[in-house]
Amino acid sequence: MNVPHTSQSVSPLDQTAIQAVVLQAVRTANLARDAASQLEVSPTAPLFGSASPLDSIGLVALLLDIEEAFETLGRPIVLSDDRAVSQKRSPFRSVDSLVEYIDRLIQGA
């Protein structure tokens, strides 16, 4: 009896695709924010820190949304772990830094 092969192949994700996922998560986060606290939707946008309206709870919610999006793409990642927190420069400071961090996580997976 032949059993069909059921594993799905996962296509590679480049930084452009990763950035698109992150920016979509920022757009989605903005749907729940009032006009005065909207997040900038751009590759250079600050995500966390004094230049961003995002507080720590908002950051965690955004990271969870991004993790869920990558899970849906067949690329499960964990963003808020000891590796991220222990870095000298936070990977959560901007969209660009988060995209680079996610790219490193995916390449190392």
N, CA, C and O atoms as CSV, one atom per row, in Angstrom:
chain,resi,resn,atom,element,x,y,z
A,1,MET,N,N,0.853,-1.175,0.000
A,1,MET,CA,C,0.000,0.000,0.000
A,1,MET,C,C,0.892,1.228,0.000
A,1,MET,O,O,1.763,1.364,0.858
A,2,ASN,N,N,0.683,2.118,-0.948
A,2,ASN,CA,C,1.451,3.353,-1.016
A,2,ASN,C,C,0.783,4.419,-0.175
A,2,ASN,O,O,-0.421,4.655,-0.278
A,3,VAL,N,N,1.592,5.065,0.665
A,3,VAL,CA,C,1.095,6.157,1.497
A,3,VAL,C,C,1.579,7.451,0.872
A,3,VAL,O,O,2.778,7.617,0.652
A,4,PRO,N,N,0.667,8.372,0.582
A,4,PRO,CA,C,1.096,9.625,-0.040
A,4,PRO,C,C,1.984,10.424,0.906
A,4,PRO,O,O,1.811,10.418,2.125
A,5,HIS,N,N,2.927,11.100,0.300
A,5,HIS,CA,C,3.830,11.967,1.065
A,5,HIS,C,C,3.050,13.215,1.467
A,5,HIS,O,O,2.545,13.930,0.602
A,6,THR,N,N,2.944,13.487,2.764
A,6,THR,CA,C,2.087,14.574,3.226
A,6,THR,C,C,2.838,15.798,3.714
A,6,THR,O,O,2.216,16.827,3.977
A,7,SER,N,N,4.149,15.720,3.842
A,7,SER,CA,C,4.845,16.907,4.343
A,7,SER,C,C,4.881,17.971,3.257
A,7,SER,O,O,5.111,17.677,2.084
A,8,GLN,N,N,4.653,19.189,3.663
A,8,GLN,CA,C,4.657,20.294,2.723
A,8,GLN,C,C,6.066,20.849,2.625
A,8,GLN,O,O,6.783,20.941,3.621
A,9,SER,N,N,6.454,21.215,1.414
A,9,SER,CA,C,7.746,21.864,1.297
A,9,SER,C,C,7.567,23.331,1.674
A,9,SER,O,O,6.560,23.956,1.339
A,10,VAL,N,N,8.543,23.856,2.362
A,10,VAL,CA,C,8.484,25.229,2.833
A,10,VAL,C,C,9.389,26.056,1.931
A,10,VAL,O,O,10.580,25.773,1.802
A,11,SER,N,N,8.822,27.066,1.318
A,11,SER,CA,C,9.626,27.890,0.422
A,11,SER,C,C,10.523,28.811,1.246
A,11,SER,O,O,10.176,29.203,2.359
A,12,PRO,N,N,11.676,29.148,0.683
A,12,PRO,CA,C,12.588,30.015,1.414
A,12,PRO,C,C,12.004,31.425,1.554
A,12,PRO,O,O,11.271,31.904,0.688
A,13,LEU,N,N,12.345,32.059,2.645
A,13,LEU,CA,C,11.892,33.424,2.883
A,13,LEU,C,C,13.104,34.348,2.852
A,13,LEU,O,O,14.061,34.153,3.601
A,14,ASP,N,N,13.059,35.346,1.988
A,14,ASP,CA,C,14.132,36.327,1.993
A,14,ASP,C,C,13.716,37.508,2.874
A,14,ASP,O,O,12.610,37.533,3.413
A,15,GLN,N,N,14.610,38.475,3.008
A,15,GLN,CA,C,14.313,39.592,3.901
A,15,GLN,C,C,13.123,40.412,3.422
A,15,GLN,O,O,12.418,41.000,4.242
A,16,THR,N,N,12.884,40.467,2.119
A,16,THR,CA,C,11.724,41.192,1.601
A,16,THR,C,C,10.430,40.529,2.064
A,16,THR,O,O,9.490,41.215,2.467
A,17,ALA,N,N,10.377,39.209,2.010
A,17,ALA,CA,C,9.191,38.475,2.457
A,17,ALA,C,C,9.007,38.601,3.969
A,17,ALA,O,O,7.885,38.751,4.451
A,18,ILE,N,N,10.104,38.539,4.707
A,18,ILE,CA,C,10.044,38.699,6.168
A,18,ILE,C,C,9.540,40.086,6.514
A,18,ILE,O,O,8.689,40.250,7.388
A,19,GLN,N,N,10.074,41.086,5.820
A,19,GLN,CA,C,9.647,42.462,6.058
A,19,GLN,C,C,8.156,42.635,5.784
A,19,GLN,O,O,7.470,43.342,6.522
A,20,ALA,N,N,7.652,42.001,4.738
A,20,ALA,CA,C,6.228,42.091,4.416
A,20,ALA,C,C,5.375,41.530,5.548
A,20,ALA,O,O,4.332,42.098,5.874
A,21,VAL,N,N,5.803,40.425,6.151
A,21,VAL,CA,C,5.072,39.836,7.278
A,21,VAL,C,C,5.081,40.789,8.465
A,21,VAL,O,O,4.046,41.000,9.097
A,22,VAL,N,N,6.228,41.360,8.771
A,22,VAL,CA,C,6.339,42.277,9.916
A,22,VAL,C,C,5.490,43.525,9.681
A,22,VAL,O,O,4.765,43.958,10.577
A,23,LEU,N,N,5.576,44.102,8.494
A,23,LEU,CA,C,4.793,45.309,8.217
A,23,LEU,C,C,3.297,45.028,8.241
A,23,LEU,O,O,2.521,45.885,8.664
A,24,GLN,N,N,2.874,43.847,7.795
A,24,GLN,CA,C,1.451,43.501,7.877
A,24,GLN,C,C,1.015,43.387,9.339
A,24,GLN,O,O,-0.094,43.794,9.687
A,25,ALA,N,N,1.865,42.845,10.182
A,25,ALA,CA,C,1.546,42.753,11.610
A,25,ALA,C,C,1.433,44.153,12.226
A,25,ALA,O,O,0.583,44.380,13.088
A,26,VAL,N,N,2.273,45.080,11.797
A,26,VAL,CA,C,2.193,46.464,12.288
A,26,VAL,C,C,0.877,47.087,11.825
A,26,VAL,O,O,0.195,47.750,12.607
A,27,ARG,N,N,0.520,46.876,10.560
A,27,ARG,CA,C,-0.767,47.399,10.059
A,27,ARG,C,C,-1.937,46.843,10.869
A,27,ARG,O,O,-2.865,47.571,11.220
A,28,THR,N,N,-1.879,45.550,11.157
A,28,THR,CA,C,-2.938,44.914,11.939
A,28,THR,C,C,-2.989,45.489,13.352
A,28,THR,O,O,-4.071,45.733,13.886
A,29,ALA,N,N,-1.832,45.704,13.952
A,29,ALA,CA,C,-1.779,46.296,15.296
A,29,ALA,C,C,-2.408,47.686,15.290
A,29,ALA,O,O,-3.069,48.069,16.256
A,30,ASN,N,N,-2.212,48.433,14.227
A,30,ASN,CA,C,-2.765,49.788,14.144
A,30,ASN,C,C,-4.286,49.795,14.133
A,30,ASN,O,O,-4.899,50.791,14.517
A,31,LEU,N,N,-4.908,48.698,13.700
A,31,LEU,CA,C,-6.370,48.637,13.680
A,31,LEU,C,C,-6.957,48.770,15.081
A,31,LEU,O,O,-8.083,49.241,15.243
A,32,ALA,N,N,-6.197,48.356,16.093
A,32,ALA,CA,C,-6.681,48.400,17.471
A,32,ALA,C,C,-6.174,49.635,18.227
A,32,ALA,O,O,-6.450,49.787,19.417
A,33,ARG,N,N,-5.440,50.509,17.546
A,33,ARG,CA,C,-4.852,51.679,18.202
A,33,ARG,C,C,-5.580,52.939,17.755
A,33,ARG,O,O,-6.051,53.029,16.621
A,34,ASP,N,N,-5.667,53.920,18.668
A,34,ASP,CA,C,-6.294,55.180,18.276
A,34,ASP,C,C,-5.332,55.987,17.400
A,34,ASP,O,O,-4.149,55.666,17.290
A,35,ALA,N,N,-5.860,57.023,16.790
A,35,ALA,CA,C,-5.093,57.806,15.814
A,35,ALA,C,C,-3.815,58.394,16.405
A,35,ALA,O,O,-2.809,58.507,15.704
A,36,ALA,N,N,-3.837,58.764,17.661
A,36,ALA,CA,C,-2.673,59.395,18.288
A,36,ALA,C,C,-1.556,58.402,18.602
A,36,ALA,O,O,-0.420,58.810,18.842
A,37,SER,N,N,-1.862,57.115,18.602
A,37,SER,CA,C,-0.840,56.129,18.967
A,37,SER,C,C,-0.556,55.124,17.852
A,37,SER,O,O,-0.136,53.998,18.115
A,38,GLN,N,N,-0.785,55.534,16.617
A,38,GLN,CA,C,-0.515,54.670,15.476
A,38,GLN,C,C,0.984,54.415,15.339
A,38,GLN,O,O,1.808,55.293,15.597
A,39,LEU,N,N,1.311,53.209,14.934
A,39,LEU,CA,C,2.698,52.848,14.664
A,39,LEU,C,C,3.025,53.210,13.225
A,39,LEU,O,O,2.185,53.071,12.336
A,40,GLU,N,N,4.234,53.668,13.002
A,40,GLU,CA,C,4.674,53.965,11.645
A,40,GLU,C,C,4.828,52.650,10.888
A,40,GLU,O,O,5.384,51.686,11.416
A,41,VAL,N,N,4.341,52.613,9.667
A,41,VAL,CA,C,4.438,51.411,8.842
A,41,VAL,C,C,5.481,51.674,7.756
A,41,VAL,O,O,5.163,52.127,6.656
A,42,SER,N,N,6.730,51.377,8.098
A,42,SER,CA,C,7.824,51.532,7.139
A,42,SER,C,C,8.996,50.668,7.587
A,42,SER,O,O,9.084,50.312,8.762
A,43,PRO,N,N,9.893,50.327,6.674
A,43,PRO,CA,C,11.035,49.484,7.027
A,43,PRO,C,C,11.942,50.097,8.092
A,43,PRO,O,O,12.607,49.370,8.830
A,44,THR,N,N,11.975,51.406,8.176
A,44,THR,CA,C,12.862,52.070,9.148
A,44,THR,C,C,12.135,52.490,10.424
A,44,THR,O,O,12.721,53.142,11.288
A,45,ALA,N,N,10.875,52.123,10.542
A,45,ALA,CA,C,10.071,52.558,11.689
A,45,ALA,C,C,10.596,52.010,13.006
A,45,ALA,O,O,10.995,50.848,13.088
A,46,PRO,N,N,10.595,52.856,14.043
A,46,PRO,CA,C,10.936,52.349,15.376
A,46,PRO,C,C,9.794,51.477,15.889
A,46,PRO,O,O,8.622,51.799,15.696
A,47,LEU,N,N,10.144,50.374,16.543
A,47,LEU,CA,C,9.122,49.502,17.117
A,47,LEU,C,C,9.042,49.632,18.623
A,47,LEU,O,O,7.956,49.609,19.203
A,48,PHE,N,N,10.191,49.767,19.247
A,48,PHE,CA,C,10.197,49.808,20.711
A,48,PHE,C,C,11.270,50.775,21.171
A,48,PHE,O,O,12.366,50.821,20.612
A,49,GLY,N,N,10.946,51.541,22.189
A,49,GLY,CA,C,11.870,52.532,22.712
A,49,GLY,C,C,11.212,53.894,22.720
A,49,GLY,O,O,10.017,54.018,22.454
A,50,SER,N,N,11.990,54.909,23.024
A,50,SER,CA,C,11.437,56.253,23.200
A,50,SER,C,C,10.819,56.830,21.929
A,50,SER,O,O,9.943,57.690,22.020
A,51,ALA,N,N,11.244,56.388,20.753
A,51,ALA,CA,C,10.717,56.918,19.491
A,51,ALA,C,C,9.438,56.218,19.029
A,51,ALA,O,O,8.882,56.574,17.990
A,52,SER,N,N,8.972,55.236,19.783
A,52,SER,CA,C,7.797,54.468,19.384
A,52,SER,C,C,6.683,54.595,20.413
A,52,SER,O,O,6.959,54.644,21.612
A,53,PRO,N,N,5.429,54.650,19.970
A,53,PRO,CA,C,4.314,54.672,20.920
A,53,PRO,C,C,4.003,53.292,21.508
A,53,PRO,O,O,3.085,53.164,22.318
A,54,LEU,N,N,4.746,52.272,21.118
A,54,LEU,CA,C,4.482,50.899,21.562
A,54,LEU,C,C,5.061,50.668,22.959
A,54,LEU,O,O,6.252,50.886,23.182
A,55,ASP,N,N,4.223,50.228,23.893
A,55,ASP,CA,C,4.717,49.880,25.217
A,55,ASP,C,C,5.065,48.389,25.236
A,55,ASP,O,O,4.924,47.701,24.224
A,56,SER,N,N,5.520,47.894,26.392
A,56,SER,CA,C,5.987,46.502,26.452
A,56,SER,C,C,4.862,45.502,26.170
A,56,SER,O,O,5.099,44.468,25.544
A,57,ILE,N,N,3.661,45.795,26.620
A,57,ILE,CA,C,2.535,44.892,26.353
A,57,ILE,C,C,2.193,44.915,24.863
A,57,ILE,O,O,1.907,43.873,24.272
A,58,GLY,N,N,2.224,46.092,24.265
A,58,GLY,CA,C,1.981,46.202,22.833
A,58,GLY,C,C,3.036,45.476,22.026
A,58,GLY,O,O,2.729,44.861,21.005
A,59,LEU,N,N,4.294,45.545,22.483
A,59,LEU,CA,C,5.373,44.836,21.795
A,59,LEU,C,C,5.148,43.332,21.853
A,59,LEU,O,O,5.300,42.641,20.846
A,60,VAL,N,N,4.790,42.825,23.018
A,60,VAL,CA,C,4.537,41.385,23.160
A,60,VAL,C,C,3.396,40.950,22.234
A,60,VAL,O,O,3.485,39.908,21.584
A,61,ALA,N,N,2.337,41.741,22.178
A,61,ALA,CA,C,1.210,41.409,21.296
A,61,ALA,C,C,1.654,41.398,19.833
A,61,ALA,O,O,1.268,40.510,19.074
A,62,LEU,N,N,2.461,42.377,19.438
A,62,LEU,CA,C,2.959,42.430,18.071
A,62,LEU,C,C,3.834,41.219,17.763
A,62,LEU,O,O,3.704,40.610,16.701
A,63,LEU,N,N,4.724,40.868,18.690
A,63,LEU,CA,C,5.599,39.710,18.482
A,63,LEU,C,C,4.804,38.418,18.362
A,63,LEU,O,O,5.144,37.549,17.559
A,64,LEU,N,N,3.745,38.287,19.159
A,64,LEU,CA,C,2.892,37.091,19.063
A,64,LEU,C,C,2.198,37.017,17.703
A,64,LEU,O,O,2.081,35.943,17.114
A,65,ASP,N,N,1.740,38.170,17.212
A,65,ASP,CA,C,1.107,38.192,15.885
A,65,ASP,C,C,2.103,37.778,14.803
A,65,ASP,O,O,1.755,37.045,13.878
A,66,ILE,N,N,3.336,38.251,14.925
A,66,ILE,CA,C,4.366,37.901,13.947
A,66,ILE,C,C,4.694,36.413,14.035
A,66,ILE,O,O,4.827,35.744,13.010
A,67,GLU,N,N,4.825,35.895,15.255
A,67,GLU,CA,C,5.086,34.461,15.425
A,67,GLU,C,C,3.978,33.628,14.792
A,67,GLU,O,O,4.256,32.632,14.125
A,68,GLU,N,N,2.717,34.028,14.997
A,68,GLU,CA,C,1.585,33.305,14.413
A,68,GLU,C,C,1.637,33.339,12.890
A,68,GLU,O,O,1.335,32.344,12.232
A,69,ALA,N,N,2.018,34.482,12.332
A,69,ALA,CA,C,2.107,34.598,10.876
A,69,ALA,C,C,3.165,33.651,10.321
A,69,ALA,O,O,2.949,33.012,9.291
A,70,PHE,N,N,4.299,33.559,10.996
A,70,PHE,CA,C,5.346,32.650,10.518
A,70,PHE,C,C,4.958,31.186,10.737
A,70,PHE,O,O,5.352,30.322,9.954
A,71,GLU,N,N,4.202,30.904,11.774
A,71,GLU,CA,C,3.688,29.551,11.999
A,71,GLU,C,C,2.788,29.157,10.825
A,71,GLU,O,O,2.871,28.037,10.322
A,72,THR,N,N,1.939,30.074,10.398
A,72,THR,CA,C,1.051,29.837,9.268
A,72,THR,C,C,1.847,29.559,7.989
A,72,THR,O,O,1.414,28.782,7.138
A,73,LEU,N,N,3.008,30.197,7.862
A,73,LEU,CA,C,3.867,29.993,6.691
A,73,LEU,C,C,4.715,28.723,6.790
A,73,LEU,O,O,5.498,28.416,5.891
A,74,GLY,N,N,4.548,27.993,7.890
A,74,GLY,CA,C,5.332,26.778,8.083
A,74,GLY,C,C,6.728,27.043,8.607
A,74,GLY,O,O,7.607,26.187,8.502
A,75,ARG,N,N,6.939,28.221,9.170
A,75,ARG,CA,C,8.237,28.619,9.722
A,75,ARG,C,C,8.079,29.068,11.167
A,75,ARG,O,O,8.197,30.260,11.454
A,76,PRO,N,N,7.815,28.143,12.082
A,76,PRO,CA,C,7.616,28.557,13.474
A,76,PRO,C,C,8.887,29.184,14.048
A,76,PRO,O,O,9.984,28.644,13.900
A,77,ILE,N,N,8.720,30.318,14.696
A,77,ILE,CA,C,9.832,31.008,15.357
A,77,ILE,C,C,9.377,31.486,16.730
A,77,ILE,O,O,8.181,31.649,16.976
A,78,VAL,N,N,10.326,31.707,17.609
A,78,VAL,CA,C,10.064,32.297,18.917
A,78,VAL,C,C,10.880,33.577,18.990
A,78,VAL,O,O,12.107,33.546,18.898
A,79,LEU,N,N,10.199,34.696,19.156
A,79,LEU,CA,C,10.893,35.980,19.134
A,79,LEU,C,C,11.300,36.484,20.508
A,79,LEU,O,O,12.353,37.105,20.649
A,80,SER,N,N,10.496,36.232,21.507
A,80,SER,CA,C,10.798,36.786,22.832
A,80,SER,C,C,11.394,35.709,23.730
A,80,SER,O,O,10.745,35.211,24.650
A,81,ASP,N,N,12.645,35.363,23.441
A,81,ASP,CA,C,13.331,34.373,24.253
A,81,ASP,C,C,14.614,34.976,24.822
A,81,ASP,O,O,14.915,36.146,24.586
A,82,ASP,N,N,15.361,34.177,25.567
A,82,ASP,CA,C,16.590,34.667,26.189
A,82,ASP,C,C,17.593,35.178,25.172
A,82,ASP,O,O,18.315,36.140,25.436
A,83,ARG,N,N,17.641,34.542,24.011
A,83,ARG,CA,C,18.595,34.963,22.988
A,83,ARG,C,C,18.320,36.405,22.553
A,83,ARG,O,O,19.254,37.190,22.390
A,84,ALA,N,N,17.050,36.757,22.365
A,84,ALA,CA,C,16.697,38.110,21.940
A,84,ALA,C,C,16.951,39.119,23.044
A,84,ALA,O,O,17.482,40.201,22.795
A,85,VAL,N,N,16.576,38.769,24.251
A,85,VAL,CA,C,16.683,39.694,25.375
A,85,VAL,C,C,18.136,39.932,25.776
A,85,VAL,O,O,18.466,41.007,26.277
A,86,SER,N,N,19.004,38.953,25.565
A,86,SER,CA,C,20.388,39.078,26.013
A,86,SER,C,C,21.299,39.809,25.028
A,86,SER,O,O,22.477,40.009,25.322
A,87,GLN,N,N,20.790,40.206,23.883
A,87,GLN,CA,C,21.624,40.907,22.911
A,87,GLN,C,C,21.921,42.333,23.373
A,87,GLN,O,O,21.098,42.972,24.028
A,88,LYS,N,N,23.110,42.817,23.020
A,88,LYS,CA,C,23.495,44.181,23.406
A,88,LYS,C,C,22.555,45.206,22.793
A,88,LYS,O,O,22.151,46.159,23.459
A,89,ARG,N,N,22.206,45.015,21.528
A,89,ARG,CA,C,21.253,45.906,20.851
A,89,ARG,C,C,19.969,45.117,20.616
A,89,ARG,O,O,19.983,44.067,19.973
A,90,SER,N,N,18.890,45.621,21.130
A,90,SER,CA,C,17.618,44.913,21.027
A,90,SER,C,C,17.211,44.710,19.569
A,90,SER,O,O,17.244,45.653,18.778
A,91,PRO,N,N,16.831,43.497,19.217
A,91,PRO,CA,C,16.329,43.270,17.862
A,91,PRO,C,C,14.938,43.861,17.656
A,91,PRO,O,O,14.411,43.839,16.543
A,92,PHE,N,N,14.346,44.384,18.714
A,92,PHE,CA,C,12.989,44.927,18.637
A,92,PHE,C,C,12.969,46.444,18.478
A,92,PHE,O,O,11.896,47.045,18.518
A,93,ARG,N,N,14.119,47.074,18.299
A,93,ARG,CA,C,14.162,48.532,18.254
A,93,ARG,C,C,13.532,49.116,16.991
A,93,ARG,O,O,13.009,50.230,17.030
A,94,SER,N,N,13.570,48.379,15.857
A,94,SER,CA,C,12.992,48.895,14.616
A,94,SER,C,C,12.523,47.729,13.744
A,94,SER,O,O,12.827,46.567,14.010
A,95,VAL,N,N,11.785,48.072,12.711
A,95,VAL,CA,C,11.348,47.047,11.757
A,95,VAL,C,C,12.571,46.382,11.138
A,95,VAL,O,O,12.642,45.155,11.074
A,96,ASP,N,N,13.535,47.179,10.683
A,96,ASP,CA,C,14.739,46.620,10.056
A,96,ASP,C,C,15.490,45.665,10.976
A,96,ASP,O,O,15.896,44.582,10.554
A,97,SER,N,N,15.675,46.063,12.232
A,97,SER,CA,C,16.425,45.195,13.151
A,97,SER,C,C,15.656,43.910,13.443
A,97,SER,O,O,16.261,42.852,13.611
A,98,LEU,N,N,14.331,43.993,13.504
A,98,LEU,CA,C,13.527,42.789,13.728
A,98,LEU,C,C,13.579,41.864,12.506
A,98,LEU,O,O,13.669,40.645,12.652
A,99,VAL,N,N,13.523,42.440,11.319
A,99,VAL,CA,C,13.611,41.639,10.091
A,99,VAL,C,C,14.957,40.903,10.041
A,99,VAL,O,O,15.005,39.715,9.724
A,100,GLU,N,N,16.041,41.610,10.354
A,100,GLU,CA,C,17.364,40.966,10.369
A,100,GLU,C,C,17.419,39.840,11.398
A,100,GLU,O,O,17.980,38.778,11.128
A,101,TYR,N,N,16.840,40.068,12.575
A,101,TYR,CA,C,16.825,39.048,13.626
A,101,TYR,C,C,16.025,37.817,13.183
A,101,TYR,O,O,16.468,36.683,13.364
A,102,ILE,N,N,14.850,38.050,12.603
A,102,ILE,CA,C,14.024,36.934,12.143
A,102,ILE,C,C,14.757,36.163,11.044
A,102,ILE,O,O,14.712,34.933,11.013
A,103,ASP,N,N,15.423,36.874,10.155
A,103,ASP,CA,C,16.188,36.216,9.092
A,103,ASP,C,C,17.260,35.306,9.686
A,103,ASP,O,O,17.450,34.184,9.217
A,104,ARG,N,N,17.957,35.779,10.709
A,104,ARG,CA,C,18.971,34.953,11.368
A,104,ARG,C,C,18.331,33.735,12.034
A,104,ARG,O,O,18.889,32.639,11.980
A,105,LEU,N,N,17.169,33.916,12.660
A,105,LEU,CA,C,16.480,32.784,13.292
A,105,LEU,C,C,16.093,31.728,12.256
A,105,LEU,O,O,16.288,30.532,12.473
A,106,ILE,N,N,15.550,32.177,11.143
A,106,ILE,CA,C,15.099,31.248,10.102
A,106,ILE,C,C,16.297,30.530,9.481
A,106,ILE,O,O,16.245,29.323,9.248
A,107,GLN,N,N,17.362,31.260,9.217
A,107,GLN,CA,C,18.553,30.645,8.619
A,107,GLN,C,C,19.181,29.628,9.554
A,107,GLN,O,O,19.751,28.634,9.105
A,108,GLY,N,N,19.078,29.877,10.863
A,108,GLY,CA,C,19.653,28.955,11.833
A,108,GLY,C,C,18.754,27.793,12.172
A,108,GLY,O,O,19.179,26.838,12.822
A,109,ALA,N,N,17.499,27.870,11.730
A,109,ALA,CA,C,16.535,26.814,12.056
A,109,ALA,C,C,16.734,25.583,11.218
A,109,ALA,O,O,16.001,24.606,11.374
